[in-house]
Amino acid sequence: MNITDHIERASKLFPDKTALIFEGKSYTYQELNQLANRMANGLKQLGVTKSDRVALFLPNIPEFIISYLGILKLGAIAVSLNVMLKSSEVSFILNDCTAKVLITTEELREQVYKREIPQLQTILLAEQQIGKGISLDQIIANASPNAEAVDLNKNDPAAIVYTSGTTGFPKGATLSHGNIISNMAAQNRCCNMTSGDRILLYLPLFHCFGQNAVLNAGLNVGAAIVLQRRFKPEQVLDAILKEKITMFFGVPTVFIKLLNLNPSVLANVRYFFSAAAPMPVEIAQKWQEQYGIVIHEGYGLTETSPCACYNHNSNYKFGSIGTPIDDVEMKIVDTEGREVSPGEIGEIAIKGSNVMLGYWNRPLETAKVLKNGWFHSGDIGSMDQDGYFYIVDRLKDMINVSGFKVYPAEVENVLYQHPAVAEAAVYGIPDPFKGETVNANIVLKYGITETEMAAFCAERIATYKVPKCFKFVNSIPKNPTGKILKRMLREEQITVMAS
């Protein structure tokens, strides 16, 4: 078993079929497989072996896909880093997973301080222009195009995808080959993917959604992947028409931006899918009214590879995340872990072949969320009499900004690095476009402007984590035990915004 069996199979069944299109250049399945083979052989020459960690700090470019496939062919573990991370965040992750090799670009290399990452042996540079450092292109060009994927056990780790930790430090969700293979096969069945589909992929490849639910699932059926660096409305619409896109995957904010287009623009698209954040019912209904087609919703987390639940074709329900996918069970439990009755609210728990092995080198944190085979999601939801699930709220204080997770503790840790900050509380506020925005209430030791505080944060954390609103206050409300009452802060800010 190996995830990359899919690319090897496709290269034999239809070697000349288009696998990948990027900025005017296309790759056949045979070419993509041979490039992955070269990558695997190049990494082997650098001393990479089974279970070694190879980190990908790359934007949406073909080199990400080629490197990812090459890593997996070797039986090594691909570690994905969000390209918006700053140097301290990058160093933490690379040290946490003890990466042996890092693959990045010259631009992103500026966020990598090698002296802070002692075990990192090699840095490979893609899209090289200046010519300093080891060229990824050269490594690939000098290696043999012949290789075969290592046969692995279903529980062998394939990928580590980092998700923010409630303690303010990222945790590496470790996904096995069995996790991902079962998940991409279920995605194929749910979405009715075929080799004739042309799939637009602008979702970040470092994110589990883009990596598994779109890329791996698409390669598994031999579809054509049209890759874009990021979501830009004009480029997306151009690609939909020019490349005759048939399947479109996105997050709610994307669908909000694309409302009210001329229906002819989307005429070729037979299927729309949204995940990573709850879809507002009003938007889903407006979309169907406008285009005569539903947006199918999925639910999952990085820890579930990611898909766990799907709102099916046969009985689509507005506002629901659907029912569990193949080989997955879900239930709603109370604070004691007992299953509740339909209609009652509780925490969503998930069990199945999609659930991660655990958090990399974090047994205590793993034990908190994995109990008797059930993954406790931290999301509050309910289930109706038909077995359809609904998201109600967040159990934890996590903030969901356009599908990206932001934990308040992580942002608070940064705020407390500023000498002017005496006390800080970070919380999310509902936003019709992004889902939520990050807000911060701060008690100051001395005067500072919002602009200065934003600039301070922007130097240390990814842009989407920087609070949109800084509120300087005299005190922060707490309960008798000293715990900050973030719900009260949210309600106060919502009231101010509504007035």
C-alpha positions as CSV (number, residue, x, y, z in Angstrom):
1,M,0.0,0.0,0.0
2,N,1.2,3.5,-0.9
3,I,-0.8,6.6,-1.7
4,T,1.3,7.1,-4.9
5,D,-0.1,3.8,-6.3
6,H,-2.6,6.2,-7.8
7,I,-0.1,8.1,-10.0
8,E,1.7,4.9,-11.0
9,R,-1.6,3.2,-12.0
10,A,-2.7,6.2,-14.0
11,S,0.7,6.5,-15.8
12,K,0.2,2.9,-17.0
13,L,-3.5,3.1,-17.9
14,F,-3.4,6.5,-19.7
15,P,0.2,7.7,-19.9
16,D,-0.6,10.5,-22.4
17,K,-3.7,11.9,-20.5
18,T,-3.3,15.3,-19.0
19,A,-2.7,15.1,-15.3
20,L,-1.7,18.7,-14.4
21,I,-2.0,22.2,-15.9
22,F,-0.3,25.2,-14.5
23,E,0.2,28.6,-16.0
24,G,0.0,27.4,-19.6
25,K,2.2,24.3,-19.1
26,S,0.7,20.8,-18.9
27,Y,2.0,17.5,-17.7
28,T,0.8,14.0,-18.7
29,Y,0.4,11.3,-16.1
30,Q,3.5,9.6,-17.4
31,E,5.5,12.8,-17.2
32,L,4.2,13.6,-13.7
33,N,5.0,10.1,-12.5
34,Q,8.5,10.2,-13.9
35,L,9.2,13.6,-12.3
36,A,8.0,12.1,-8.9
37,N,10.4,9.2,-9.5
38,R,13.2,11.6,-10.1
39,M,12.3,13.4,-6.9
40,A,12.3,10.2,-5.0
41,N,15.7,9.2,-6.4
42,G,17.1,12.7,-5.7
43,L,16.0,12.6,-2.1
44,K,17.5,9.1,-1.7
45,Q,20.8,10.4,-2.9
46,L,20.6,13.1,-0.2
47,G,20.2,10.3,2.4
48,V,16.4,10.4,2.9
49,T,15.0,7.0,3.9
50,K,11.7,5.5,5.1
51,S,10.0,7.6,7.9
52,D,12.4,10.6,7.5
53,R,10.5,13.9,7.5
54,V,10.8,16.1,4.5
55,A,9.1,19.5,4.9
56,L,7.3,21.4,2.1
57,F,7.2,25.2,2.6
58,L,5.9,25.9,-0.9
59,P,3.0,27.7,-2.6
60,N,0.7,26.1,-5.1
61,I,3.2,25.2,-7.8
62,P,3.9,21.9,-9.6
63,E,7.1,21.4,-7.5
64,F,4.8,21.0,-4.4
65,I,3.0,18.1,-6.1
66,I,6.2,16.5,-7.6
67,S,8.0,16.7,-4.2
68,Y,5.0,15.4,-2.3
69,L,4.7,12.4,-4.5
70,G,8.4,11.7,-4.5
71,I,8.5,11.9,-0.7
72,L,5.7,9.3,-0.4
73,K,7.2,7.0,-3.0
74,L,10.2,6.7,-0.7
75,G,8.1,5.9,2.3
76,A,9.3,9.2,3.9
77,I,6.8,11.6,5.6
78,A,5.7,14.8,3.9
79,V,5.3,17.7,6.3
80,S,3.2,20.7,5.1
81,L,3.9,24.2,6.2
82,N,1.5,27.1,5.7
83,V,3.2,29.6,3.4
84,M,1.9,32.5,5.5
85,L,3.9,31.5,8.6
86,K,6.8,33.6,9.9
87,S,10.3,32.6,10.9
88,S,9.5,31.7,14.6
89,E,6.6,29.6,13.5
90,V,8.6,27.8,10.8
91,S,11.4,27.1,13.2
92,F,9.1,25.6,15.7
93,I,7.5,23.2,13.2
94,L,10.8,22.1,11.6
95,N,12.3,21.4,15.0
96,D,9.1,19.7,16.3
97,C,9.1,17.2,13.4
98,T,12.9,17.1,13.1
99,A,12.8,17.5,9.4
100,K,15.9,16.3,7.6
101,V,15.2,18.2,4.3
102,L,13.2,21.4,3.6
103,I,11.9,22.2,0.1
104,T,11.0,25.9,-0.3
105,T,11.4,28.9,-2.6
106,E,14.0,31.7,-2.6
107,E,11.3,34.1,-1.4
108,L,10.1,31.9,1.5
109,R,13.7,31.0,2.4
110,E,13.9,34.4,4.1
111,Q,11.6,33.0,6.8
112,V,14.0,30.0,7.5
113,Y,16.7,30.6,10.0
114,K,18.8,27.5,9.6
115,R,20.9,28.2,12.7
116,E,17.7,27.7,14.8
117,I,17.0,24.3,13.2
118,P,20.1,22.2,14.0
119,Q,18.8,18.9,12.6
120,L,17.9,20.3,9.2
121,Q,20.5,19.0,6.8
122,T,19.5,20.3,3.4
123,I,17.4,23.1,1.9
124,L,16.3,22.7,-1.7
125,L,15.1,25.8,-3.6
126,A,12.3,25.8,-6.2
127,E,11.7,28.7,-8.6
128,Q,15.3,29.6,-8.2
129,Q,16.4,32.9,-9.8
130,I,19.4,34.3,-7.9
131,G,21.2,31.0,-8.1
132,K,22.3,30.7,-4.4
133,G,21.7,27.4,-2.6
134,I,20.8,23.9,-3.9
135,S,18.4,24.0,-6.9
136,L,15.4,21.6,-6.7
137,D,15.3,21.6,-10.5
138,Q,18.9,20.4,-10.6
139,I,18.3,17.6,-8.1
140,I,15.3,16.4,-10.2
141,A,17.1,16.7,-13.5
142,N,20.2,14.7,-12.4
143,A,18.1,11.8,-11.0
144,S,16.8,8.7,-12.7
145,P,13.2,8.7,-13.9
146,N,12.7,5.1,-12.9
147,A,11.4,4.1,-9.5
148,E,8.6,2.3,-7.8
149,A,6.6,3.2,-4.7
150,V,7.7,1.4,-1.5
151,D,5.1,-1.0,-0.3
152,L,3.9,0.1,3.1
153,N,1.6,-0.9,5.9
154,K,-1.7,1.0,6.2
155,N,-0.6,2.5,9.5
156,D,2.7,3.8,8.2
157,P,2.8,7.6,8.5
158,A,2.4,9.5,5.2
159,A,2.0,13.1,6.1
160,I,2.1,15.5,9.0
161,V,-0.2,18.5,8.6
162,Y,0.2,21.1,11.3
163,T,-2.8,22.6,13.0
164,S,-2.7,25.4,15.6
165,G,-2.6,24.1,19.2
166,T,-4.9,25.3,22.0
167,T,-1.7,26.0,24.0
168,G,-0.5,28.4,21.4
169,F,1.8,25.9,19.7
170,P,1.1,24.0,16.5
171,K,0.4,20.2,16.6
172,G,1.3,17.9,13.8
173,A,-1.7,15.7,12.9
174,T,-0.1,12.5,11.6
175,L,-2.0,10.9,8.8
176,S,-1.2,7.3,7.6
177,H,-1.3,5.9,4.1
178,G,-4.4,4.0,5.1
179,N,-6.1,7.2,6.4
180,I,-5.6,9.1,3.1
181,I,-6.3,6.3,0.7
182,S,-9.6,5.5,2.4
183,N,-10.5,9.2,2.5
184,M,-9.7,9.9,-1.2
185,A,-11.7,6.9,-2.3
186,A,-14.7,8.0,-0.2
187,Q,-14.3,11.5,-1.7
188,N,-14.4,9.9,-5.2
189,R,-17.6,8.1,-4.5
190,C,-19.3,11.0,-2.8
191,C,-18.5,13.5,-5.5
192,N,-18.8,11.0,-8.4
193,M,-15.3,12.0,-9.7
194,T,-14.3,10.5,-13.0
195,S,-11.2,10.5,-15.3
196,G,-13.1,12.9,-17.6
197,D,-13.3,15.6,-14.9
198,R,-11.3,18.8,-15.0
199,I,-10.8,20.0,-11.4
200,L,-9.7,23.6,-10.4
201,L,-7.3,23.6,-7.5
202,Y,-6.5,27.0,-6.0
203,L,-7.1,25.9,-2.4
204,P,-3.7,25.8,-0.6
205,L,-1.9,22.5,-1.1
206,F,-0.4,22.8,2.4
207,H,-4.0,22.5,3.8
208,C,-5.6,19.0,4.1
209,F,-8.6,20.1,2.0
210,G,-6.5,20.9,-1.1
211,Q,-4.0,18.2,-0.5
212,N,-6.3,15.2,0.0
213,A,-9.9,16.0,-0.8
214,V,-8.9,17.6,-4.1
215,L,-5.4,16.7,-5.3
216,N,-5.1,13.1,-4.1
217,A,-8.8,12.4,-4.8
218,G,-8.4,13.8,-8.4
219,L,-5.3,11.8,-9.1
220,N,-6.9,8.7,-7.8
221,V,-9.5,8.7,-10.7
222,G,-7.1,10.1,-13.4
223,A,-8.8,13.5,-13.6
224,A,-7.0,16.6,-14.9
225,I,-5.9,19.1,-12.2
226,V,-5.8,22.7,-13.1
227,L,-3.5,24.3,-10.5
228,Q,-3.5,28.0,-9.5
229,R,-1.3,29.7,-7.0
230,R,-4.1,31.2,-5.1
231,F,-7.7,32.4,-5.3
232,K,-8.0,35.4,-7.6
233,P,-11.6,35.9,-8.9
234,E,-10.5,37.0,-12.4
235,Q,-8.1,34.2,-12.8
236,V,-10.5,31.6,-11.5
237,L,-13.3,32.7,-13.8
238,D,-10.9,32.8,-16.7
239,A,-9.8,29.2,-15.9
240,I,-13.4,28.0,-15.6
241,L,-14.1,29.1,-19.1
242,K,-10.7,28.4,-20.8
243,E,-10.0,25.0,-19.2
244,K,-13.7,23.9,-19.2
245,I,-13.7,23.2,-15.5
246,T,-16.2,20.5,-14.4
247,M,-15.6,20.4,-10.6
248,F,-15.2,23.4,-8.3
249,F,-14.1,23.1,-4.7
250,G,-14.0,26.1,-2.3
251,V,-14.8,27.6,1.1
252,P,-17.9,29.7,1.8
253,T,-16.1,33.0,1.3
254,V,-15.3,32.0,-2.3
255,F,-18.9,31.2,-3.1
256,I,-19.9,34.5,-1.6
257,K,-17.5,36.3,-3.9
258,L,-18.9,34.4,-6.9
259,L,-22.6,35.1,-6.3
260,N,-24.5,37.0,-9.0
261,L,-22.3,36.0,-11.9
262,N,-23.8,35.5,-15.4
263,P,-24.9,31.8,-15.2
264,S,-23.2,31.1,-18.5
265,V,-19.8,31.6,-16.9
266,L,-20.3,28.4,-14.8
267,A,-22.1,26.4,-17.5
268,N,-19.5,23.7,-17.7
269,V,-19.2,23.2,-14.0
270,R,-21.4,20.2,-13.0
271,Y,-20.4,20.0,-9.4
272,F,-19.7,22.5,-6.5
273,F,-18.3,21.5,-3.1
274,S,-17.7,23.6,0.0
275,A,-15.9,22.7,3.2
276,A,-13.5,24.0,5.9
277,A,-16.1,26.4,7.4
278,P,-19.9,26.3,7.8
279,M,-21.8,27.5,4.7
280,P,-24.5,30.1,5.6
281,V,-27.9,28.7,4.6
282,E,-28.8,32.0,2.9
283,I,-25.8,31.7,0.6
284,A,-26.5,28.1,-0.3
285,Q,-30.1,29.0,-1.1
286,K,-29.1,32.1,-3.1
287,W,-26.6,30.0,-5.1
288,Q,-29.2,27.4,-6.0
289,E,-31.7,30.1,-7.0
290,Q,-29.0,31.9,-9.1
291,Y,-27.4,28.9,-10.9
292,G,-30.0,26.0,-10.5
293,I,-27.4,23.8,-8.8
294,V,-26.6,23.0,-5.1
295,I,-23.3,23.5,-3.3
296,H,-22.6,20.2,-1.7
297,E,-21.2,20.5,1.8
298,G,-18.6,18.3,3.5
299,Y,-17.3,18.3,7.1
300,G,-14.1,17.2,8.5
301,L,-10.9,18.3,10.2
302,T,-7.2,17.9,9.5
303,E,-7.3,15.1,12.1
304,T,-9.8,13.2,9.9
305,S,-7.8,13.3,6.7
306,P,-10.0,15.6,6.3
307,C,-13.5,14.3,5.2
308,A,-15.8,12.8,7.7
309,C,-19.3,13.8,6.6
310,Y,-21.1,14.6,3.4
311,N,-24.4,16.2,2.3
312,H,-25.4,13.7,-0.3
313,N,-27.0,14.0,-3.8
314,S,-29.8,11.6,-3.0
315,N,-31.3,13.7,-0.1
316,Y,-29.7,17.1,0.1
317,K,-30.6,19.1,3.2
318,F,-29.9,22.9,3.4
319,G,-27.9,23.8,6.4
320,S,-26.7,20.2,7.1
321,I,-23.2,18.8,6.8
322,G,-24.9,15.5,5.8
323,T,-24.1,12.0,7.0
324,P,-20.9,10.1,7.7
325,I,-18.8,8.9,4.6
326,D,-17.9,5.3,4.0
327,D,-16.1,3.5,6.8
328,V,-16.8,6.4,9.2
329,E,-19.1,6.6,12.3
330,M,-20.2,9.8,14.0
331,K,-22.2,10.6,17.1
332,I,-23.1,13.5,19.4
333,V,-21.9,13.1,22.9
334,D,-22.3,15.0,26.2
335,T,-19.5,16.3,28.4
336,E,-19.1,12.8,29.9
337,G,-18.8,11.2,26.5
338,R,-22.3,9.6,26.5
339,E,-24.2,9.6,23.2
340,V,-27.2,12.0,23.3
341,S,-30.6,11.6,21.6
342,P,-31.4,13.1,18.1
343,G,-32.0,16.8,18.3
344,E,-29.9,17.3,21.4
345,I,-26.7,19.4,21.3
346,G,-23.3,18.0,22.2
347,E,-19.8,17.4,20.8
348,I,-19.2,15.7,17.5
349,A,-17.2,12.5,17.8
350,I,-15.8,10.6,14.9
351,K,-14.5,7.1,14.4
352,G,-13.2,5.3,11.3
353,S,-10.4,4.7,8.8
354,N,-10.0,8.4,8.3
355,V,-9.0,9.3,11.9
356,M,-5.3,10.3,12.3
357,L,-2.7,8.2,14.1
358,G,-2.3,11.0,16.6
359,Y,-0.4,14.2,17.1
360,W,3.3,13.9,16.3
361,N,5.3,13.2,19.5
362,R,2.4,14.5,21.6
363,P,0.9,11.5,23.4
364,L,-0.8,13.5,26.1
365,E,-2.5,15.8,23.7
366,T,-3.4,12.8,21.5
367,A,-5.0,11.1,24.5
368,K,-7.2,14.1,25.2
369,V,-8.9,13.9,21.8
370,L,-8.7,10.1,20.9
371,K,-10.7,8.1,23.3
372,N,-11.5,4.4,22.7
373,G,-11.0,5.0,19.0
374,W,-13.3,8.0,18.9
375,F,-11.9,11.4,17.9
376,H,-13.5,14.2,19.9
377,S,-13.7,17.1,17.4
378,G,-14.2,20.1,19.7
379,D,-17.2,21.1,17.5
380,I,-20.7,21.4,18.9
381,G,-23.4,19.9,16.8
382,S,-26.6,18.0,16.6
383,M,-28.1,15.1,14.6
384,D,-31.6,14.9,13.3
385,Q,-33.9,11.8,13.2
386,D,-32.6,11.0,9.7
387,G,-29.0,10.8,10.8
388,Y,-28.0,14.1,9.3
389,F,-25.6,16.2,11.2
390,Y,-25.5,20.0,11.8
391,I,-22.8,22.3,13.1
392,V,-24.0,24.5,16.0
393,D,-21.0,26.2,17.5
394,R,-17.4,25.8,18.6
395,L,-16.7,24.0,21.8
396,K,-13.3,25.6,22.1
397,D,-12.3,29.2,21.5
398,M,-10.9,28.4,18.1
399,I,-11.5,31.2,15.5
400,N,-12.3,30.1,11.9
401,V,-11.0,32.7,9.5
402,S,-12.0,31.7,5.9
403,G,-11.3,28.0,6.8
404,F,-8.0,28.7,8.6
405,K,-7.9,27.9,12.3
406,V,-6.7,30.6,14.7
407,Y,-6.3,29.7,18.4
408,P,-6.5,32.7,20.7
409,A,-3.7,31.5,22.9
410,E,-1.3,31.6,20.0
411,V,-2.1,35.2,19.2
412,E,-2.1,36.1,22.9
413,N,1.4,34.7,23.2
414,V,2.5,37.2,20.6
415,L,0.7,40.1,22.1
416,Y,2.3,39.5,25.5
417,Q,5.7,39.8,23.8
418,H,5.0,43.5,23.4
419,P,6.3,45.5,26.4
420,A,3.2,47.7,26.4
421,V,0.7,44.9,26.9
422,A,-0.4,44.2,30.5
423,E,-3.2,41.8,29.7
424,A,-4.8,40.5,26.5
425,A,-7.8,38.5,25.4
426,V,-8.3,37.3,21.8
427,Y,-11.7,36.1,20.5
428,G,-13.6,35.7,17.3
429,I,-16.4,37.8,16.0
430,P,-18.9,36.5,13.3
431,D,-18.2,37.9,9.9
432,P,-20.5,37.5,6.8
433,F,-17.6,37.1,4.5
434,K,-14.8,35.4,6.4
435,G,-16.9,33.4,8.8
436,E,-15.1,35.0,11.7
437,T,-12.5,37.7,12.3
438,V,-9.9,37.9,15.0
439,N,-10.4,40.6,17.7
440,A,-8.3,41.5,20.7
441,N,-9.0,43.4,23.9
442,I,-5.8,44.8,25.5
443,V,-5.0,46.4,28.8
444,L,-2.0,48.7,28.2
445,K,0.9,49.6,30.4
446,Y,1.5,52.7,28.2
447,G,0.1,54.2,25.1
448,I,0.4,52.6,21.7
449,T,-1.7,52.8,18.5
450,E,-3.6,50.0,16.8
451,T,-1.4,50.4,13.7
452,E,1.7,49.9,15.7
453,M,0.3,46.8,17.4
454,A,-0.9,45.4,14.1
455,A,2.6,45.9,12.6
456,F,4.1,44.2,15.7
457,C,1.9,41.1,15.2
458,A,2.4,41.0,11.4
459,E,6.1,40.5,11.9
460,R,5.6,37.5,14.1
461,I,2.5,35.6,12.9
462,A,0.7,34.9,9.7
463,T,-1.5,37.7,8.4
464,Y,-4.8,35.9,8.9
465,K,-4.0,35.5,12.6
466,V,-3.4,39.3,13.1
467,P,-6.4,40.8,14.9
468,K,-8.6,42.9,12.7
469,C,-9.7,45.0,15.6
470,F,-7.6,46.0,18.7
471,K,-9.7,47.4,21.5
472,F,-7.7,49.1,24.3
473,V,-9.6,48.7,27.6
474,N,-9.1,49.4,31.3
475,S,-10.0,45.8,32.4
476,I,-11.0,42.4,31.0
477,P,-14.0,40.6,32.5
478,K,-13.3,37.3,34.4
479,N,-15.2,34.8,36.4
480,P,-14.5,34.1,40.1
481,T,-11.7,31.7,39.3
482,G,-9.9,34.3,37.1
483,K,-10.9,32.8,33.7
484,I,-11.5,35.4,31.1
485,L,-15.1,35.6,29.9
486,K,-14.6,35.6,26.2
487,R,-18.2,35.0,25.4
488,M,-19.0,38.3,27.2
489,L,-16.3,40.1,25.1
490,R,-17.8,38.6,21.9
491,E,-21.3,39.7,22.9
492,E,-20.2,43.2,23.8
493,Q,-18.4,43.6,20.5
494,I,-21.3,42.3,18.5
495,T,-23.6,44.7,20.2
496,V,-21.2,47.7,19.5
497,M,-21.1,46.6,15.8
498,A,-24.8,46.4,15.5
499,S,-25.5,49.8,17.1
